[in-house]
């Protein structure tokens, strides 16, 4: 065979198929971390339990068993997590608490993301006096303790929402005035770190060569920002948003623990732990199960966020 024919075969030979690891390098890096994958599976399990668990179990978490009132039952086949002082099944209340706690985490994170990214993007892209004013406001708010802001908002926002909801209207569990006030309190108070991160990422991207190339082609500033700059900023912002979820769950649990959360007969993990403190010696299972739920959920989200950060970081592939 001549060298000409050989070279022709070499040129026309089909390229090897592109694997998903090469097409999605961040996903490939994430999949190589066993801890990150396990944490994702735990999160999916918790979400599945919160969504479908009450329907599968079929026990009303607010229904009391008069025969068990005043005498909490230890875990058994009939009640795998035991019962509380009012004879209510603790497992069903834990699954109800999972719905409420996770809803608080995700909704407050979404509010946090919208406000923080919006303000941070404006400050970083516009710059000048706008940047100075917005960042001084952020610095001033940083000087106030987060829990103090949340408590003040909860105290003042909740009565306003209660006054505007007709007493005869039955709202879904996740849209009650108690939970709406918690959503707003956490969402409106925890966006400061997101704003700073968004500002720094936008400033960093605005100095890239592709931005100068777009400007030289006459592309509008709004199009450059929306189509090019913000998509390149999303990786660290998504990691920060993921890590904001367990923080919101913990703050909500603290608010419920001190009596500023949702009202009975609804329950979150924090309110369940608060109700169990008085009887932790005689009925420790009432405190153990909600504490484990809070701890495992926060740990899973934190490990998942760390895995995302390593996956989106190009240096993680070296």
Secondary structure, 3 states (H helix, E strand, C coil): CCHHHHHHHHHHCCCCCCCHHHHCHHHHHHHCCHHHHHHHHHHHHHHHHHHHHHHHHCCCCCCCCHHHCCCCCCCCCCCCCCECCCCCEHHHHHHHHHHHHHHHHHHHHHHHHHHHHHHHHHHHHHCHHHHHHHHHHHHHHHCCCHHHHHHHHHHHHHHHHHHHCCCCCCCCHHHCHHHHHHHHHHHHHCCHHHHHHHHHHHHHHHCCHHHHHHHHCCCCHHHHHHHHHHHHHHHHHHHHHHHHHHHHHHHHHHHHHCCCCCCCCCCCHHHHHHHHHHHCCCCCHHHHHHHHHHHHHHHHHHHHHHHHHHHHCHHHHC
